[in-house]
Amino acid sequence: MRSVRTFAVEDPATLEVVAHVPDLGVDDALAAVDRAAAAYPSWSRTSPRHRSDVLRRAHELMLRDKDELAALIARENGKSLTDAAGEVGYAAEFFRWYSEEAVRPGGEYGEAPAGGARTLVSHRPVGVAALVTPWNFPAAMATRKIGPALAAGCTVVLKPAAETPLTALAVARILSEAGVPDGAVEVVTTTDAAGVVAAWLADDRVRKVSFTGSTGVGRTLLRQAADRVLNASMELGGNAPVVVTEDADLDAAVAGTMVAKFRNGGQACTAANRIYVHRDVAFDFLARFGAAVEKLTVGPAADGAAIGPLITAAAVDRVRRTVEHAVAEGARISHRAQLPDAPGHFYPPTVLADVAPDATILRDEIFGPVAPVVVWDDEDELIRLVNDTEYGLAAYVFAGELGRAVRLGERIEAGMVGINRGLVSDPSAPFGGVKQSGLGREGAREGLREFQETQYLSVDWPE
């Protein structure tokens, strides 16, 4: 037996090594495709009801193991136990949702306009799918892709992030227990992400790539996918604005912004990145929001903290430099939470006031617990500022009059807009963005269609 290299998985809150996992290479990745391709003919021919039953069982098993899964996520990712438990419930829901969608594949039957033929439209599995998931939601990002792929009849090869591979392996074990056949879900843990994914995208047996991660990496994968005209779904970066109007319920706006900004410590593509508050309520909002931020507890999940560490030391350095640059440009640190006396990769939740509308910090994802607040007066100028970005994933609007809130939401160039709430994600809704925030949708019926090809039969039908 050949020896297998391994790499360490670190708890970012304590810097302790949690486990060692196999560091697989290109040959191993292609062997995983061998197994997925071998499993595909049988799995794709199983009845929709059977695939539904397997996914429903996976949902039940995830809920059975919810405490252990939450502890595992908190250990390798660092997020609070509250956030981790919420992720497990959300992740499991994708298996339940797609267990229901599996038996509703849809289709069309109709008469050709010119007569003489009938058209039968159906949806078929696309084939072996390569899935690439990030570290910030290690369970949910996996199930959001695996669920619809299996429901459609596809088999998958999954490369989880090297920072958080243990959750993906746990999900794979649950799927096996639920009845997913060998080879239908192959997890490849590796530190050679570029080499493994490039090998998959070059393999003729792989007919789909679904990626969640940065826009920069997404562009690279799209260029590689173009060589084979590969079916591609991309859930990429975000730069989500929060808009607070002068008639907003400030208690609701503060509570919603806290969720939108600080869930998972701000390490989410949907995280609030820019907070635009009307001048008439800016002072009051900042006082209330800042007080809430100062009350946040920071530390390891095991201590019950609300905010965990950033994923790496490099992430802490990047966020620190971002804040220092913002202050150099004129921003002011108005409120801050306390840091723990702990060795992990912690950065204090921070509110920045006096942020200029053209500040550098508003241009890119912060991906950390930093909230820049910008004051606005004119609604048309506000919309110009909100849309002045290459990203268009999520946005949040807090307004007292619902019609106005909806009208503002419709003017924002984003795939998802939360209206008077700080959460937009739901398995029954189409998750995804516009502009350079991605291609395609995850969740809802659209998520199933991402793993299907449409075929129609034109049947001769003499009059």
C-alpha positions as CSV (number, residue, x, y, z in Angstrom):
1,M,0.0,0.0,0.0
2,R,1.4,3.4,-1.0
3,S,1.8,6.0,1.8
4,V,-0.6,8.9,1.6
5,R,0.5,12.4,2.4
6,T,-1.6,14.3,4.8
7,F,-2.2,17.9,5.9
8,A,-3.3,19.3,9.2
9,V,-6.6,20.9,9.9
10,E,-6.3,23.7,12.5
11,D,-8.8,25.2,14.9
12,P,-8.5,28.9,14.2
13,A,-9.7,29.8,17.7
14,T,-7.0,27.8,19.6
15,L,-4.4,27.1,16.8
16,E,-4.6,23.4,17.8
17,V,-4.5,20.7,15.2
18,V,-7.9,19.1,15.0
19,A,-7.0,16.3,12.6
20,H,-4.9,15.2,9.7
21,V,-6.6,14.3,6.4
22,P,-5.3,12.8,3.1
23,D,-3.6,15.3,0.8
24,L,-4.7,13.8,-2.5
25,G,-3.2,14.8,-5.8
26,V,-4.3,14.8,-9.5
27,D,-4.1,11.1,-9.9
28,D,-6.4,10.6,-6.9
29,A,-8.8,13.2,-8.3
30,L,-9.0,11.4,-11.6
31,A,-9.5,8.1,-9.8
32,A,-12.5,9.8,-8.1
33,V,-13.9,10.7,-11.5
34,D,-13.4,7.0,-12.5
35,R,-15.7,6.0,-9.6
36,A,-18.2,8.8,-10.2
37,A,-18.4,8.0,-13.9
38,A,-18.9,4.3,-13.1
39,A,-21.7,5.0,-10.7
40,Y,-23.4,7.5,-13.0
41,P,-25.3,5.1,-15.3
42,S,-27.0,3.3,-12.4
43,W,-27.7,6.4,-10.3
44,S,-29.1,8.4,-13.2
45,R,-31.5,5.5,-14.0
46,T,-32.9,5.2,-10.5
47,S,-36.4,6.4,-10.1
48,P,-37.1,10.0,-8.9
49,R,-38.9,8.5,-5.9
50,H,-35.8,6.5,-4.8
51,R,-33.5,9.5,-5.1
52,S,-36.1,11.5,-3.1
53,D,-36.2,8.9,-0.3
54,V,-32.4,8.8,-0.1
55,L,-32.2,12.6,0.2
56,R,-35.0,12.7,2.8
57,R,-33.1,10.1,4.8
58,A,-30.0,12.2,4.6
59,H,-31.9,15.2,5.9
60,E,-33.1,13.1,8.9
61,L,-29.6,11.9,9.6
62,M,-28.1,15.4,9.6
63,L,-30.7,16.4,12.1
64,R,-29.9,13.3,14.2
65,D,-26.3,14.3,14.2
66,K,-26.8,18.1,14.4
67,D,-25.0,18.6,17.7
68,E,-21.9,16.7,16.6
69,L,-21.9,18.4,13.2
70,A,-22.2,21.8,14.8
71,A,-19.3,21.1,17.1
72,L,-17.2,19.9,14.2
73,I,-18.0,23.0,12.1
74,A,-17.2,25.3,15.1
75,R,-13.9,23.4,15.6
76,E,-12.5,23.6,12.1
77,N,-14.1,26.8,11.0
78,G,-14.1,28.7,14.3
79,K,-17.6,30.2,14.1
80,S,-19.8,30.4,17.1
81,L,-21.9,27.3,18.2
82,T,-25.0,29.4,17.5
83,D,-23.9,30.1,13.9
84,A,-22.7,26.5,13.5
85,A,-26.0,25.0,14.7
86,G,-27.9,27.4,12.4
87,E,-25.7,26.2,9.5
88,V,-26.5,22.6,10.1
89,G,-30.2,23.2,10.0
90,Y,-29.9,25.2,6.9
91,A,-27.6,22.7,5.2
92,A,-29.9,19.8,6.1
93,E,-32.9,21.7,4.6
94,F,-31.3,21.5,1.1
95,F,-31.6,17.7,1.3
96,R,-35.2,17.9,2.3
97,W,-36.0,20.5,-0.3
98,Y,-34.4,18.6,-3.1
99,S,-36.0,15.3,-1.9
100,E,-39.2,17.1,-2.8
101,E,-38.0,18.5,-6.1
102,A,-36.6,15.2,-7.2
103,V,-40.2,13.9,-7.7
104,R,-41.3,17.0,-9.6
105,P,-38.9,17.1,-12.5
106,G,-41.4,18.9,-14.7
107,G,-41.7,18.9,-18.5
108,E,-43.9,20.1,-21.3
109,Y,-46.2,18.6,-24.0
110,G,-47.6,20.7,-26.7
111,E,-48.7,20.9,-30.3
112,A,-46.3,22.4,-32.8
113,P,-47.7,25.7,-34.1
114,A,-47.7,24.6,-37.7
115,G,-49.4,21.3,-36.8
116,G,-48.3,17.8,-37.8
117,A,-46.1,17.3,-34.7
118,R,-46.1,17.1,-31.0
119,T,-43.3,18.4,-28.8
120,L,-42.3,16.5,-25.7
121,V,-39.8,18.4,-23.4
122,S,-38.0,16.7,-20.6
123,H,-35.0,17.3,-18.3
124,R,-32.1,14.9,-18.1
125,P,-29.1,14.8,-15.7
126,V,-26.1,16.6,-17.0
127,G,-23.6,13.9,-16.0
128,V,-20.7,13.9,-13.6
129,A,-20.4,17.2,-11.7
130,A,-17.3,18.8,-10.2
131,L,-18.2,20.7,-7.1
132,V,-15.8,23.2,-5.4
133,T,-16.8,24.7,-2.0
134,P,-15.4,27.3,0.3
135,W,-14.5,27.2,4.0
136,N,-17.0,29.7,5.4
137,F,-20.1,27.4,5.3
138,P,-18.5,24.0,5.0
139,A,-21.8,22.1,5.4
140,A,-24.3,24.3,3.6
141,M,-22.1,25.0,0.6
142,A,-21.7,21.3,0.1
143,T,-25.4,20.3,0.5
144,R,-26.6,23.2,-1.6
145,K,-24.7,21.6,-4.5
146,I,-24.9,17.9,-3.7
147,G,-28.7,18.0,-3.0
148,P,-29.8,19.2,-6.5
149,A,-27.1,17.2,-8.2
150,L,-28.2,13.9,-6.7
151,A,-31.9,14.8,-7.1
152,A,-31.3,15.4,-10.9
153,G,-29.5,12.0,-11.2
154,C,-25.9,13.3,-11.4
155,T,-22.9,11.9,-9.5
156,V,-20.4,14.3,-8.1
157,V,-16.8,14.8,-7.2
158,L,-16.4,17.4,-4.4
159,K,-13.3,19.4,-3.4
160,P,-13.9,21.1,-0.1
161,A,-11.7,23.9,1.1
162,A,-8.4,22.7,2.8
163,E,-9.3,24.7,5.8
164,T,-12.5,22.8,6.5
165,P,-12.5,19.3,5.0
166,L,-13.8,17.5,8.0
167,T,-17.4,18.6,7.6
168,A,-17.5,17.5,3.9
169,L,-16.2,14.1,4.9
170,A,-18.9,13.9,7.6
171,V,-21.6,14.8,5.1
172,A,-20.4,12.2,2.7
173,R,-20.6,9.6,5.5
174,I,-24.2,10.6,6.2
175,L,-25.0,10.3,2.5
176,S,-23.6,6.8,2.4
177,E,-25.6,5.8,5.4
178,A,-28.7,7.3,3.7
179,G,-28.3,5.0,0.7
180,V,-26.2,6.9,-1.8
181,P,-24.2,4.3,-3.7
182,D,-20.5,4.0,-3.7
183,G,-18.9,6.4,-6.2
184,A,-21.9,8.7,-6.4
185,V,-20.3,11.3,-4.0
186,E,-16.6,11.4,-4.0
187,V,-14.8,13.8,-1.7
188,V,-11.2,14.8,-2.6
189,T,-9.3,16.5,0.2
190,T,-6.2,18.3,-1.1
191,T,-3.9,21.3,-0.7
192,D,-3.4,21.3,-4.5
193,A,-6.8,22.9,-5.4
194,A,-5.6,24.4,-8.7
195,G,-4.2,21.1,-9.9
196,V,-7.1,19.0,-8.9
197,V,-9.8,21.3,-10.3
198,A,-7.9,21.9,-13.5
199,A,-7.7,18.1,-14.0
200,W,-11.4,17.7,-13.5
201,L,-12.3,20.5,-15.9
202,A,-10.1,18.9,-18.6
203,D,-11.7,15.5,-18.2
204,D,-14.3,14.7,-20.8
205,R,-16.3,12.7,-18.3
206,V,-17.0,15.8,-16.2
207,R,-19.9,17.7,-17.7
208,K,-20.5,20.3,-15.0
209,V,-18.6,22.5,-12.7
210,S,-20.2,24.3,-9.7
211,F,-18.0,26.7,-7.8
212,T,-18.5,29.0,-4.8
213,G,-15.6,31.3,-4.0
214,S,-13.9,34.5,-5.0
215,T,-14.6,36.3,-8.3
216,G,-11.0,36.1,-9.2
217,V,-10.8,32.3,-8.9
218,G,-14.2,32.1,-10.7
219,R,-12.8,34.0,-13.7
220,T,-9.9,31.5,-13.9
221,L,-12.3,28.5,-13.8
222,L,-14.5,30.0,-16.4
223,R,-11.5,30.4,-18.7
224,Q,-10.7,26.8,-18.2
225,A,-14.3,25.7,-18.6
226,A,-14.5,27.5,-21.9
227,D,-12.0,25.2,-23.5
228,R,-14.6,22.4,-23.3
229,V,-17.7,24.6,-23.3
230,L,-18.4,23.1,-19.9
231,N,-21.7,23.8,-18.1
232,A,-20.7,26.2,-15.3
233,S,-22.4,27.6,-12.3
234,M,-20.5,30.3,-10.4
235,E,-21.5,31.8,-7.0
236,L,-18.8,34.5,-6.5
237,G,-18.0,37.5,-4.5
238,G,-20.3,40.2,-3.0
239,N,-20.2,43.8,-1.8
240,A,-23.6,43.9,-0.1
241,P,-25.0,47.3,0.8
242,V,-27.4,48.0,3.7
243,V,-29.8,51.0,3.1
244,V,-31.5,52.6,6.1
245,T,-34.1,55.3,5.2
246,E,-35.2,58.2,7.4
247,D,-38.5,56.4,8.3
248,A,-37.1,53.0,9.1
249,D,-37.8,51.2,12.3
250,L,-34.3,51.7,13.8
251,D,-34.6,48.9,16.3
252,A,-35.4,46.5,13.4
253,A,-32.7,48.1,11.2
254,V,-30.0,47.7,13.9
255,A,-31.1,44.1,14.6
256,G,-31.1,43.2,10.9
257,T,-27.8,44.9,10.2
258,M,-26.2,43.0,13.1
259,V,-27.3,39.7,11.4
260,A,-26.3,40.8,7.9
261,K,-22.9,42.1,9.0
262,F,-21.8,39.7,11.8
263,R,-23.1,36.3,11.0
264,N,-20.0,34.1,10.8
265,G,-18.0,37.1,11.8
266,G,-18.7,38.9,8.5
267,Q,-17.0,36.0,6.6
268,A,-19.9,35.5,4.1
269,C,-20.4,36.6,0.5
270,T,-23.8,38.0,1.5
271,A,-22.4,39.9,4.5
272,A,-23.2,43.6,4.7
273,N,-20.2,45.4,3.4
274,R,-21.4,49.0,3.2
275,I,-24.0,50.6,5.4
276,Y,-25.8,53.7,4.0
277,V,-27.9,55.5,6.6
278,H,-30.0,58.6,6.0
279,R,-28.6,61.7,7.6
280,D,-31.8,62.3,9.6
281,V,-31.3,59.1,11.6
282,A,-27.6,58.6,11.2
283,F,-26.6,59.7,14.7
284,D,-29.3,57.6,16.4
285,F,-28.6,54.6,14.2
286,L,-24.8,54.8,14.9
287,A,-25.3,55.1,18.6
288,R,-27.6,52.0,18.8
289,F,-25.7,50.0,16.3
290,G,-22.4,50.8,18.0
291,A,-23.7,49.9,21.4
292,A,-24.8,46.5,20.0
293,V,-21.4,45.9,18.5
294,E,-19.6,46.7,21.8
295,K,-21.7,44.1,23.5
296,L,-20.6,41.3,21.2
297,T,-18.5,38.6,22.9
298,V,-15.4,37.5,20.9
299,G,-13.6,34.2,21.5
300,P,-13.7,30.4,21.0
301,A,-17.0,28.7,20.3
302,A,-16.4,26.5,23.3
303,D,-16.6,29.6,25.5
304,G,-20.0,30.5,24.1
305,A,-18.7,33.6,22.3
306,A,-20.9,35.2,19.7
307,I,-18.1,36.0,17.3
308,G,-15.3,33.6,16.5
309,P,-11.9,34.0,14.8
310,L,-11.1,34.8,11.3
311,I,-10.1,31.7,9.3
312,T,-6.3,32.4,9.2
313,A,-3.6,34.8,10.4
314,A,-3.4,36.2,6.9
315,A,-7.1,37.1,7.0
316,V,-6.5,39.0,10.2
317,D,-3.6,40.9,8.7
318,R,-5.7,41.7,5.6
319,V,-8.6,43.1,7.6
320,R,-6.3,45.1,9.9
321,R,-4.6,46.7,6.9
322,T,-8.1,47.5,5.4
323,V,-9.1,49.3,8.5
324,E,-5.8,51.2,8.9
325,H,-6.2,52.4,5.3
326,A,-9.8,53.5,5.9
327,V,-8.7,55.5,8.9
328,A,-5.9,57.0,6.9
329,E,-8.5,58.1,4.4
330,G,-10.5,59.9,7.1
331,A,-12.7,57.2,8.7
332,R,-13.1,57.1,12.5
333,I,-13.4,54.0,14.7
334,S,-16.5,54.8,16.6
335,H,-17.2,51.5,18.4
336,R,-15.4,48.3,19.0
337,A,-15.9,45.0,20.8
338,Q,-13.3,43.6,23.2
339,L,-10.7,41.0,22.1
340,P,-10.2,37.9,24.2
341,D,-6.9,36.9,25.8
342,A,-6.7,33.9,23.5
343,P,-4.2,32.7,20.8
344,G,-6.6,32.5,17.9
345,H,-7.0,34.5,14.8
346,F,-9.3,37.1,16.3
347,Y,-10.2,40.6,15.1
348,P,-12.6,42.9,17.1
349,P,-16.0,43.7,15.6
350,T,-15.5,47.4,14.5
351,V,-17.7,50.2,13.4
352,L,-16.3,52.9,11.2
353,A,-18.0,56.3,11.1
354,D,-17.3,59.3,8.9
355,V,-16.6,57.1,5.9
356,A,-16.5,59.0,2.6
357,P,-18.8,57.8,-0.2
358,D,-15.8,57.1,-2.4
359,A,-13.7,55.4,0.3
360,T,-11.5,52.5,-0.8
361,I,-13.0,50.2,1.9
362,L,-16.3,50.4,0.1
363,R,-14.9,48.9,-3.2
364,D,-14.1,45.3,-2.2
365,E,-15.3,42.6,0.2
366,I,-14.0,43.1,3.7
367,F,-14.8,39.5,4.7
368,G,-14.4,40.3,8.4
369,P,-16.3,42.0,11.3
370,V,-15.9,45.6,10.1
371,A,-18.9,47.8,9.4
372,P,-18.3,51.1,7.5
373,V,-21.2,53.6,7.8
374,V,-21.9,56.2,5.1
375,V,-24.4,59.0,5.5
376,W,-26.7,59.8,2.5
377,D,-29.3,62.5,1.7
378,D,-30.4,62.1,-1.9
379,E,-32.1,58.9,-3.0
380,D,-30.9,59.0,-6.6
381,E,-27.3,59.6,-5.5
382,L,-27.7,56.7,-3.0
383,I,-28.7,54.3,-5.7
384,R,-25.8,55.4,-7.9
385,L,-23.4,54.7,-5.0
386,V,-25.0,51.4,-4.2
387,N,-24.8,50.2,-7.8
388,D,-21.3,51.5,-8.4
389,T,-19.6,48.2,-8.0
390,E,-18.7,45.2,-10.1
391,Y,-20.6,43.0,-7.6
392,G,-24.3,42.3,-7.4
393,L,-25.0,39.4,-5.0
394,A,-27.0,40.7,-2.1
395,A,-28.4,43.9,-0.6
396,Y,-30.6,44.9,2.4
397,V,-33.2,47.7,2.6
398,F,-34.7,48.9,5.9
399,A,-37.6,51.4,5.3
400,G,-40.8,52.2,7.2
401,E,-43.1,52.2,4.2
402,L,-43.1,48.8,2.5
403,G,-43.8,50.1,-0.9
404,R,-40.8,52.4,-0.8
405,A,-38.6,49.6,0.5
406,V,-39.6,47.4,-2.4
407,R,-39.1,50.2,-5.0
408,L,-35.6,50.8,-3.6
409,G,-34.9,47.0,-3.7
410,E,-36.0,46.9,-7.3
411,R,-33.5,49.7,-8.2
412,I,-30.6,47.9,-6.7
413,E,-28.5,45.7,-9.0
414,A,-28.4,42.6,-6.9
415,G,-29.7,39.0,-7.3
416,M,-31.1,39.0,-3.8
417,V,-32.5,41.9,-1.6
418,G,-33.6,41.5,2.0
419,I,-36.5,43.9,2.8
420,N,-36.6,44.8,6.5
421,R,-34.6,41.7,7.3
422,G,-30.9,40.7,7.5
423,L,-31.2,37.3,6.0
424,V,-31.8,36.4,2.3
425,S,-30.8,32.7,2.1
426,D,-33.5,30.1,1.9
427,P,-33.4,26.7,0.1
428,S,-36.7,27.5,-1.6
429,A,-35.4,30.7,-3.1
430,P,-33.0,31.1,-6.0
431,F,-29.6,32.1,-4.5
432,G,-27.2,34.0,-6.8
433,G,-26.0,37.3,-8.1
434,V,-25.7,39.5,-11.1
435,K,-22.7,41.3,-12.7
436,Q,-19.5,39.7,-11.5
437,S,-21.1,38.0,-8.5
438,G,-21.8,34.9,-10.5
439,L,-23.7,32.8,-13.1
440,G,-26.7,30.6,-12.4
441,R,-28.7,30.0,-9.2
442,E,-28.6,27.6,-6.3
443,G,-31.7,26.6,-4.3
444,A,-35.3,26.6,-5.5
445,R,-36.3,24.9,-8.8
446,E,-33.5,26.8,-10.6
447,G,-30.9,25.0,-8.5
448,L,-32.2,21.6,-9.9
449,R,-32.1,22.9,-13.4
450,E,-28.4,23.8,-13.0
451,F,-27.7,20.1,-13.0
452,Q,-30.0,19.2,-15.9
453,E,-30.0,19.4,-19.7
454,T,-33.2,20.1,-21.6
455,Q,-34.2,17.7,-24.4
456,Y,-37.2,17.7,-26.6
457,L,-38.7,15.1,-28.9
458,S,-40.5,16.2,-32.0
459,V,-43.0,13.5,-32.6
460,D,-44.7,13.1,-36.0
461,W,-48.4,13.5,-35.5
462,P,-50.4,13.3,-38.7
463,E,-53.6,15.4,-38.7
